[in-house]
Amino acid sequence: MARNVRGPAEFGSHRRWSRRASRLLLIGVAAFWVAGCSGTITGLEINPNAVRDPYLLRNQVRYGSVVEVVVDGTGTCDNVFLDWGDGSPQDSAANVTFTAAGTGPSFQHRYFGWLATYPVTASGTNCSNTTATIGVGVAGPTVSGGLAADWYNRVRIPGVNMNWRASACNPAVPWNAASYPMPALPGGTLVWIDTDHHYSNLVDFGCAPASCIHDPGGEQGSSAPASFPFPGYRKYSLVARLVGINPPQLVQGDTNRASFITTLTGGTLELCVNDDNLADNSGYWYFEISFPFGLGHHQ
C-alpha cells in the first residue's frame, strides 16, 4: 500500500507554519492577559458629597446613620467588592470602568455595632489583585448640642436584674445599642474595659456580715472555689468572656481597667459576675468599653 509521506521541503514548511502559529497564539494570550488585568483600585472616599458634621472628623460617622463609600481606581475591573469590617455581607459591583476620581462605584451602609473604628476594604477581580483599606470611625448618636462624638460603649451590669440573677454571663450590649446584637470582635483586637467612675460601681453580694460589697475588682487576694462560675478567679469580681471559640477566652476584671487582646479567631464579648449566689445581689457596675487601635488591631 502506498503511503503519503511528506518530503523534506513540505515538512520544513510545516515546521515554519507551526512556529508562526505558536507565536501568534502566544501573542494572543499575552494580549488577552494584559487586557483582563488593566484595572487598579487606588483608594476609598467616605461621604464625598455629604454635609460635614462639625463635631466629627472626616472619617467619622454617627451610630446608625448612613455612610457612603466611593471606590477610586483606574482602568477596568471585572468586579469590585467592599467589606465593611463588621461581619455584614460584602457589597459588590460588576464590570467597573474607572474614569475620574470620585466616579467609581459607591456603596451605602449603617453601623449598629460597637462604637469603634472599622477597617473598610475594597478589592477586585481581574484588577491587578489590588486592595485599599481605610478606617471608618463610628461615634455616638447626636445629643443636645451635637456633642456626642463618644468613642466609648457604656455598659451597665445590674445586680438586681432578673437576667443577671438567672445567668452569671450576658452579652455586652452598650446602652446606645440595646436593641441590636453586637457583632463578634475580630481576632487581634486590643480591648479596654474601664470602670466608669461617674457612678458608685458597687454591688452588694448579700454576704453576712455586710462585708461583701465590691467594685469590679472583687475580693482582692481571693481565689474562687469550685462552687463559683469561674474557679480560680477572684470572688465577686467581673470576668470578661469571649465566646464562640473553644475554649472561651477568660479575662479577670479589675477595679479600674481590664485590658486584653482577643485571640486570633476572635469571638463575642460577654460580661460575667463571679458569684455563687446571684439572687441576693443588689447594685450596679458601669463600664466603658473601647478599642484604642480599632477593631482587628492592637498596635
Buried (B, 14 or more C-beta within 10 A) or exposed (E): EEEEEEEEEEEEEEEEEEEEEEEEEEEEEEEEEEEBBBBBBBBBBBBEEEEEBEBBEEBBBBBEBEBBBBBBBBBBBBBBBBBBBBBBEEBBBEEBEBEEBEEBBBBEBBBBBBBBBBBBBBBBBBBBEBEBEBBBBBBBEBEEEEEBBBBBBBBBBBBBBEEBBEEBBBEBBBEBBEEBEBBBBBBBBBBBBBBBEEEEBBBBBBBEEEEBBBBBBBBEEBEBEEEBBBEEBBBBBBBBBBBBBEEBBBBBBBBEEBEBBBBEBBBBBBBBBBBBEBEBBEBBBBBBBBBBBBBBBBE
